[in-house]
Amino acid sequence: MAQQLGRSSLVRGKQVVVRAGVDNESSEVIFDGAIFQRNGVIEDVGDYATLKARHQADEEIGGPNFLVTPGLVNAHHHGRGITTIQMGTPDDSLEAWIVNGWARRPVDNYQMTLYTALQMLESGTTTVMYNHTSTPVATVESDVDEVLRAFNDAGLRVAFSVYHRTQNRVVYGDDKAFVDSLPADLGERVWRHLGAGTLTDDEYFGLTERVYAKYGTDPQSRIRVLISPSNVHWTSDDFLQRTKEWAQRYQTGIHLHLVESYYQRHYGTRHWGKTPLAHLDDLGFLGPEVSYAHGVWLTESNLRLLADHGGTVCHNASSNLRLKNGIAPVNQMLQHGVNVAIGTDSDGINDDDDMVQEMRLVSKLHRQPGIGAPDLKSAQVLKMATVNGAAPTFFEGQVGSLEVGKRADMALTDLSHIEEPYMHPDVNPVDAFIHRGKARYVDTVIIDGGVVLREGRSTRVNRSDLIAQVKESLSAPLPERVRETERMVRELQPHVEAFYTDWTQE
């Protein structure tokens, strides 16, 4: 159901947010405005009456009770629809949670990705930065094909990467020394588990080359292919430098996690005598093409480095809270001029990939106490979820705002629910949206000029049928190998927790 060639539409809203700024005054909002698009490209923006008289559109969408915003950009995501808690991995400190996650059951990649894409569309998300696991090794290449087929079928725009991790896989220390310190039988089982899920560096680059050749060469495609060292301490220095060279050769982006937890920052002090970001700077790794998920434990000197070199911090407020990692210094990042985007990281507060709810959490979480203390304006939050998020996806210049020449990616939210039973006439529409908007108020989503969500329902995916398929695929008893891994993880967890007992916060 792709958008037909030659198809045009006029999209009307009570307010049209053309471009979000750092505050209401710097944002561009048109009252009783409209967007005219043809073949997925925005050709005209202005007041509704003028555009109605100027253009003969094939279809008129929206009306005087809608807020039209740029499509939201989810700037960091791993999720597969069915969340970690549903898969039996309870929230915990990140390092324990990762090991618990070894025992999750295998899933159908196509179904799970289609489900998570559907949930994102239902909250107005049109672009996602999707970071895919490199395991299991035996099926990773076919898994990639299934994931990208699902995003295509849903109509979502995606910046895709497979992450790579080869060291510090059990704890943040010598893998061999730690595993060899375990009881012999447990150590053998841990080694078998690790051996089934590790690509070599050369295998990873080969995989990424093939994925890029297959999906990443068409600038008009809804897919961008990036490269992803999972984290600075999870890959070697040689791999990081090869990653930088690869990204420069193909003029694409690098996406990695960084100081998500205190333990990750402390690893830098123990291992390099400096912060992980400072170590990346020593390697010549920093630059505007690099995006960093989380950044919870960035220091003031780190923020100055980021401001000097460019790049984006992808903020994941829900995930940071759920996995006991803390609250990222977002106000300080913005004060230093760092580009900050927003992502749900598959661990939203309600397990629902809801970017509207994530924006509200971000807006409340960073209101520092005291009169005149820093806080985030609603416009700034929307900017983080649109303009700022476009940069690390490498769709910058195409999405993030509703300007002439950009792709026609937008969301229409029904204002009748937001404004009921009363809304003061002077309240800014972006303030109203951030404070009172809900995913269920998103009525229409347009990507490349094509309607992919109408009246809150996907035009491409039958939600009921998909849910039934997911239920059926997960209805079988847990495979015995998953039960065996669960038992191994239960035995392993006390040793992992003991490893970190002297890693106290400074």
N, C-alpha and C positions, 0 to 999 in steps of 0.2 A: 504493500500500500504506500509506495513512495510518492512524493509530491510529483504531479504531472508537469511536464515541460509546458511552459507558457502559462501556467496557473498563477493567478494573482489574487491578493486579498487586501482588504482594508480592515485594520484592527483598531477598534475604538475603545477608549477608556475615559472614565470620569477624570482620572489623572493618568498620565503616561510618564513614567520615570525613564527619561532618555538616558541619563547617566547619573549614577550616585556619586556624591562628593564626600568630603570629610565632615560636612554639616549640611543643614538644610539650605543655607545660603549659597553654597558652592555646588549643590545638586541642580540638575536641569530637569524640571518637571513641567509638563504642559497640561493645563486644565482643559477638560473636554478636548482631548487630543487624539491623534491617530497616527498610525504607521501604515504606509503603503509599501507592499513588497511584491516582487515578481520573481519567479524562479528561485525563491529562497534568499534573495538579496533585497535589503531595504533600499528603496528608491526615493522615498519622501517621508518627512516627519513634520508634523505641524498640527494646527488646530483642525478639528474634525470637519467643520463646515467647508473650509478651504480645500482640504484633500478630497472630500466627497464630491465637490464640484469639479475638481481637477482630474480625477482618475475614474475610469470605468473598471471596477474590480470584478473579478469573477465571483467573489464571495465577500460578504461583510461579516466580521467576527467581533464579538464583544458587545459593548453598549455603555450607556451612561451610568451603570452601577458597578463597573469593574475598575480595578487598579491594574494597570499594565506595567510590568517590570521586565528588565532583561532576565533571560533564563538564568537560574542560579547555577553556580559552579561548585561542585563538591570536590575540594582540592586534595583529599586524601581518603582513600577507601580501599578496604580489602574484602568487604563483606560478601556473603553469598546468600543473603536473604534470611536464611535460618541462622540465628545468631549463636554466639558461643555459649551463652547460658542455656539456650534451647538444646545445644549439642552436648550439654553435660559439663561444661567448663565454667565453674563459678567465678565471679569477680574476685580478684586477689591482687597482690602486688605483682607487677608486670613479670618479674623473673620467675615467680612460682606459677603464674598463669600460663606463661609460654610452655613450660614443661607439662602442665596439666593438659594443654592443647594437643599434645602428641596423641592422645587417646580418642580424638574425635573420629566419628565414623566417616567413611568415604561417602561422597555425595555425587549427584549428577550435576556436572559443571554447567551444562546448558540450562537446566531447570533453575538451579540456584541463582545463576546470574540474571536470568530473565526475571525472577522474582525480585531480586534487589533492584534491578533497573526499573521495574514497575513501581516499586515503593518510592524510588527517587523521583520519578516523573510525577507521581501523585503529590509531591510537595513542591513542584515547580523547578526541579533540577533538570537542566538540559545538557550539562557537560560534567563528566566525572574524571578525576585522576584515579585510575584503578591500578593498584599494585598487587600483582599476582604471585602466589607462592611458587617456588621452583620445585616443590615436591608434590607427589611422588615422581622421582626421576623418570621412571619407565614410561609415564604417560604425559609428561608435562607439555610436550609439543602438541599433542592432540587436545589436551585440556585447553591450551591457549586458543586453538581454533574454535572450540565449543563456547568459550567465554566471549570471544569477539563476535561469533555468530549470534549469540543471545543479545548483545548490545545492539547489533545491527537490526535484529528483528524487532526490538523494542523501539528503535529509532533514536537512541541516546548517542550523544557525541562523547568520545572516550579518548583520554590520553593514557596509553597502556604501557605497563612495564612488568617484567618478571624480576623479582628481587633475588639476590644471590647472597648466600651465607655459608661460610666454610670454617669458621673458627668461633671459639667461645660459645659453643652451641648448647652446652648444659649449664655452665656457670661462666662468669666473666674471669676466666683464668685458663690455665693449660688444660685442654680437654683430656689429654692422655693422663696427666698426673691426677686429675680429679677422678676420672672413671676407674683408674687403676687402684685408687684408694678405697673404692667401694667393695663390699663383699663380692667374692669372685663370681658367683652365679648372677648377681644383679649387674655387675660390670659387663659380663658377656652379653646379657640381654640389651643393655644400653648401646653397646657397640654395634650389635646387629641392627637395632633401630636406626642409628645414625647412618650406618652404611647404606641403607636403602634409600636415603634421601639427600644425597649430596652430589651436585654436579661439580666437576673440576672447573677451574677458571676457563680453560680452553673450550670445554663443552658449553659453558654458559655463553661465551662470546659467539660460538657457532650458532647456538639457539637464537640469540638476539639478532644476529645477522639474517638468519632465515625469516624470523618474524618481521624484521624491518623490510626485507625485500618483498615479502608477501603483502604487508599491510601499510607500510609507512612511507611509500614513495609518492603517493598522489596527494598534492597539496589541496585538492578539492574534497578529499575523503573526510568522513566523520571520525577517522582514526588517526591518532598520532602515536608513534612508537618511541618511547623513552628508554633509558637504561638505568638500572637500579642496584647499586651496592646497598644491601639491606641496612647497614649501619657502619660507621667508621671502624668499630671494634669487631665487627662480624666478618670483615674481609681483610685481606692483606694490603699493605701499602702498595705493592706492585699492582694488585688488582685495581685499586683506586686510581692509580696513575694511568693504567690502561683504559679505565672507564672514561677519564677526562679526555684522553686522546680520541676515543671512539666517538664521544659526543661532539667533539669539535669537527671530526671528519664528516659526520652526517648532519651537522648543524641541528642537533636535537637536544633534548633536556636530560638532566640527571635528577633522579629522585631518590632520597634516602631518609631514614629515620636519624634523629640526632638528639642526644641527651633527653630522651623521653623520661627516664627515671634518674633519681639521685645516684643510683649505683652505676649508671653509665657515665655520668660526669666523674664520679670518684674513680672509675677505672682509668680515666685519662690521667688523673693525678698519680695513681699508682704505677701506671705503665709507661707514660711518656713524660711525667713531671709537668704536665700542662693540661688544659682543657682539650676535649676532643676537637672542637672547632679550631683551636690554635694549632693542633697537629695537622688538620686538613690544610690550614694556611701554609704550614711548612712544606707540604707536598705540592703546593701550587694548585690546589684543587678548587678553591673558591671562585665564584663567578656568577654572572647574572643568569646563566643557564641552569643553575643548581637550585633545587627546592628541598627544604628540610622539614620533615614531618615532626611535629610536637615542639621541640625547642624549649621544654619546660624549664631546664636548668641552665639556660644561657646566662652568662655573666655580663656585666657592663662592658668589659673589654671585648667580649664576643659580639655584642651588639654594634660596637664601633667597627669591628671587622666586617660584619655583614653590611653595614651601611656603606662602607668603603668599596666593597666588592660586588654588591648587588646580590640578587637571589631572593627567594621567598621562604618565609616560615609558614607552613600549613598548620594552623591551629586546630586542635581537636579537644575542645573543652570537655565534652561528655566522657570520652575515653580516658582523658587524663584523670578525671575524678573517679571513674569506676575502677581503674587499675592503680589507684593510690599513688599517682605520680606527682600530684600537686597542681598548682595553677600557674600557667605560663605568664611571664611578664609582658603581656601584650601591650599595655599602655606605654611601657618603656621602649618596646620595639618600635611602636609608631612614632614616639618622640624622637628616636634616632633616625627615622626615615626608612626603616625596614619595611619591605612589602609583606603584608600579612594577609593570608587567605584563610578560609574556613573549610574543614572537612569533618565527616562523621566517623570515619575510621571503623565502621561496622559495629561500633559500640555506643550508639546513641542512647540517651537516657531511657527511652521507651523501646529500644530494639527495633526501630522502625525506619531508619534511614531518612529521617525527617529534617530537612535543612531549615524549614521555617522554625521549628522548635529549637534547633541548634543555634540559629541566629539569636533567638530570644535569650537562651542561656548565656551566650557570649555577651550580650548587651547587659545582662544583670551581673554576671560574674566579675566584671572588671570595673565596677563602680566602687572606687576606693573610698574609705570612710573619711568624712570631714568636709566642711564647706569649702568649695573651691578645689577639692581634690580631683585628680584625673578620673575621667570616666569615658565611656564610648558613646558617642551620639548614634542615634538610629541610622542616620545616613552613612556614617562610617562603617557600621556593621553590614549594611547592604552593599556598600562598596567592597568590603572584604569578601563578600559572597558572590560578587559579580566581576567588576573591573580587576580587582587584585587577584582573584582566582584565575582569571584568563591567562595571566603571564606565565605561570609555571606549566600550563597545559600545552603551550606552544600553539594555541589557537588565538593568541593575542592578536588584535587587529581584525579578528573575525567575530568574536563574541565578547560579552561582558557589558555592552551598552547597546542602545537602540539608535545608532547613528547611520546616516546614509552611507552605503557601501558595505556595511557589515551584514553578516548572516542574520536571517530573520528567526532568531531564537528568543522566545519570550514566554511569559506566564501571565495569565489573567486570573486575578483573585476576586471573588465576589465580595464587594464591600458591604452588601446589605447585612451580612452576619457581623462584620467587624463594627459597623456603626450602630447596630441595634443595642438597646432601645434608644440610645442618644449618643451623639458625638458633637462636641463643641465645634462650631464652624471654623474656628481658627486653628484646630489641630492639624498639623502637617500630615499628609497621607502616608509618608514613610514612617513617621512616628506611630501612627495608628496601626500600620501593617506589622511593624516589629513588636509592638506591645500587645497586639490583640489577634494577629493573624494565626491561622491554624492550617495544617495541610488539607484538611477536609473542605476548606473554603477555596482551594485552588480549583478552578472550573475548567480552564483550558490551558494546554501547553502546546507551543508551536516550535518546531525545530526545522531549520532549512525551509521555512515557509509552509511546511506540512503540519496539519493538526495531528498530534500524537496522543493528546488527551482532550476529550470533549465531555462536558458535564461531569467531570471527575472520573471518567472511565477511559481506559486505553482504547484507541482506535485500531490497535494492532494485536493486542493480547487479550484473550478472554481470561479474566482474573479467576473466575470460579473454576474453569477447566484447569488452569495452571495449579491452583491450590490442590485440587483433587489429584493431579499427577504427582505433586510433591509429596502429599500424604501417602500415596501408594508406594512411591519409591523408598520412603523412609519407614514403611510399616513392617518390614521384615525384622526379625530379631537381630540384635547386634552380632556381627561376625565374631567368631571366636578369637581372631587375631586382635580385634579391638578390645575384647575382654582381657586378653593377655597383656596388651599395652596398658590398660587401666591398672592391672595389678602391679606391673612394673613401675608405673608412675607413683602409685601409693607408697611403694617401698622407697622410691628415689626421693620423694619430696622432703623428708626430714633431713637428708644429707644436703640437699640444695639449701634449705633454710639455714642449716648450721654453717654452711660456707660463708654466709653474709653476716654472721652475728657481730663481727668486729668492724663492719663497714658503717660506722656511725656517722650521722650527718654532722658536718662542721658548722 
